[in-house]
Amino acid sequence: MRKPALLLFLFLSTQILSLDFPNFMLVEEPAKEEFKRGLVYKNLRQYSAAKERFQKAINLKKNFHLARYELAGTYYLLGEWEEALDELETLSSNLKNNLIVQNKIEALRISIAGGSSDKERVFFKTIDGDEQRGYRFRNPTDIVFDEDNNSYLSAIGSSNIIKFNAEGTPISNFRGGITRKIEKPVSLAYYNHKLFSADFIRDEIQVFDNKGSFLYSIGGPGSEPGKFRGPSGLCFDSSGNLYVSDSGNNRIQKFNEAGKFELEITGSGRDRIKNPSGLAFHNQLLYAIDKDNKRILVFDEDGNVTQRIQKQEWVKPRNIRILENQMYLSDEISGIWTYSLNLGEWKIIPSFRDKKGVYRILTRPFATNMDKTGNLYFVDYARHRFDLFTQKNLLYTNMDLKIESVDTTDFPDIHVYTRVRNRSGKDIIGIDRLGFRIYENDNMTPLFSLARKEKLNEKLQVSIVFENSDLLKKQLVTLENGLFPFFKSLRKGDKISLYRAGKDSSLLLPETVSIRDILAKIRDSSSDEKYNFGKSSIAALQKLSMEIGPKAIFYIVTKESMDDGFYQYQRKRVVDYAKAHGIPIYVLSVIDSKSIQDSWSEIVEPTAGKYIYLDGEGDEKSLYETIRNQMDLRYVLSYKTDINPELINRYIKLVVDVNHRGVKGKDLGGYFVPEKN
């Protein structure tokens, strides 16, 4: 009798401790039905309704672990992260060896704490130019990244530009066209889906699409405005203006977004620039390497010198970039120098340790840059390589993969919406199809496709939440002038909604592209003394979280952020909800006040938004492109299921896992076979 009893115990334990869909006794059928409704709502992205159904399912069947797991995921998507953690920890007490649950707990604890704070970067790998068969490069000079985290490396010695995917695998070798060959590409910039290359010998800026097709060129040999003698540095400002170091003419030239010459910057007197090289634009200031004078000159937008930065140890400064409030200066002789804009401290990196603990010398560093997920790249001209560094703690922890929803509207075609983040809370960009695996009822689905990012980001959605005050109404002219560039830039398919944050919250315009309609609604609304930003924000987030494409919330304010404006839904709930769906919050003020700006920082900064004073001259001019560039970074995995469509209401379990640069992640989801249309 012992053996059958043991087998029965193991069977029951498996059922109780599993995250699979359980067997239901007759009295438990209502729990099954509530779970089904909850999962349908979740997959429709109606998270509040889903939460209620999952809660009912658990109340009806206490050991319904799958329902509790889905409830935890729904809490997370609603910004109720503490509640999500409680559910996962309850699961963990029953499922002690379930690695998926343990990893979810660890990731969520880090998210609640504000993300991983370990900024120490360690060597990850080297890409050697001589080892790239068919993609060989010699004497690399610069590296930049596109929206999908592909990298582009320019090389003078081999006269080419190599494109790598996010895994670091070479995928294209650009050499230009028959009449527009790449000769000596010394500096790169990427802007608005185009790659800009400063060709030192051709005296021109060559422009390519991201497939390597030549589009057009800027400049040509000469000393007149718009011409070059040895262009050696490139950068863009937030408005799309291009700055070019014209080394042989001892000047920097500014071109507008159409490629037309606008301004010559030379400095004067002791600030006259000689042989300029690398450029960087940060906080409305242009940082330029003054190579022959071994210094950095900082210019305002009119070309006036505002600061000189110089160190005695610099020998041959070449390039400069400002990344995460850190200035990186590449000196060809002394190494890479870093300067904290927050702490005001200089450090030098002449060498680094590889995985074996061996020191590697930076022989002739030409450039430094950082990709979309915080990985740092050093370009070594003399050793024909670039070295990749990543945050130390990200190498030893799993990625946080989440299945947000499963779309079955085209059944048997299934579309799985997933998001992949590292432990710093940054979306992992550029994972290709080979990095994912899908299991349906424990059977791997070998054939699936990955949606193109362009298709996901065709249209933009913005919700405007305005402070319903008399003071705002008196500033409608300022508001109109500030918002005009944004509305002028709207394209077909873009949608704007308007919410009034008064004593109560209300949706005044579900969909519009008219600034006049918005101003009219603001003007005609009855003013209130209190402003319920919390309730308006949650309503806006609920609407935006159901949409596909770039999304954002605009707060329009005249006053500081007050606690009574978030009494119903606190700031943390709003911030966590926005972070869960990658929705930035921008605060647009018609009043110039540092105290107003500071009071909104705890909402703006964690959501990757920005505070903008609408003075007609600042960041509002490029606001549309800024939102467009904060793309929908979810991965949509699509496949045709083999499930028999006659199995209506049958639960189908899904598991998605990912492997990117040796770091893994996994999540569990599912769907019910839908009824035939």
Disulfide bonds with the S-S distance in Angstrom:
none
